[in-house]
């Protein structure tokens, strides 16, 4: 689990989210409000919102984001997280309503080796 949760807020600009993903080498970021996930934004979300007439960079993240970001409690099993990763690129680990970390397929592979 990566305990350094990089995230954006719904009011952040898409440009800020894009830059943060690029800098960190991530393809997706959780969108947090008061420390809780309300969705996610990915390069794919940005690409799908982009049109010839629209520069999405100045848009708010909330206008482009997906409203799904799965969460599990800190005591969730590896199997539970792995089953969610069949459908999502990442899973957020929460404890007492607070984001504690992000788990990806790379983390599962490391845990199993």
N, C-alpha and C positions, 0 to 999 in steps of 0.2 A: 504494500500500500504506500502510495506517495502521500505523505502527510503535509506537504506544502501545496495547499489547494490554491491554484491560480484560478481566479474567477472574474466575472464582470457583473455589473448591476444592470437592471433593465433600462435605466436612463443613460448608460454609457453609450458612446457612439459605436457604430459598427466598425469604423476605422480603428478605434482603440482596441476593440476585441480582435480584429484582424491582426493588428500589430503585436498584441500580446501572444496570440497563437503562433505567429511567425517567429517571434523572439525565443519562445520556449520549445518550439518544435512540436506543438500540439495540433491536432486537427479539430479539436472541440474543447469548449470551456463550459463549465456550469454557470448559469445565471443565478445569482443569489440575491435574496432580499432578506434582510435581518438574519443572515447566516444560513438560511434555508434555501434549497434549490427550488426555483420556480420554472426552470427549463434549461435549455442548453443552446449554444450557438456553435456552428461548425462552418468550415470553409464551404461545405456543400449548401448550407442554409444561405450563406452570403451569395454564392454563385447563382442559386435559384431565384433570389430576389433581384439580382442585377438584370437590367434591361438596357437597351440602347439609349433610352430616354432618361434613365434613372441612375444617379450616382448614389449608391446605398451607403457610402462612407459616412455621410452626415446624418443618416437615419439613426434612431434610437435602437438599441439591441432588441427591445421588446417588439419592434415591428418586423423583425427578421427571424427571431429565435423559434426553436421548436419548444413545445410545452411539455417535453418529457425528459426527465433525468431520473433514472431509478436510484433509490436509496435502500440501504440495508443498515441494520444496527451493527454495532461493533462486534457483537458475538455471532454474527451470521456465519454459516459454514462456507467453506471454499466451494462446495458443490452448489450451494444456493447462488453465490456470486457468479460462478462459472455458468450456471443456467441463464442468468440475466445477460451475461456477456455474449450469449448466442444471438441476442437481439439488439444490444446496445454496445457502443464502443467503450463505455466506462460506467462504473457504478460508484456512487458516493456513499461513504461510510459516515453515519451520523451517530452521535451520542448525546442524549439529553437535548435533542433538537438542534445540535450544532454540528457543522461540517467538520469531520475529523480527518478525512483523506479521500483519495480517489484510487480505485482499483481498476486496472486494465488487464487485458489478456497476458501481457508480458509479466505482470505480477503473479498471475496464476501459474504461468509456466515456471517461474522462479521458485514458487512455493512447492511445486511438485517435483523439482529436480533435487 
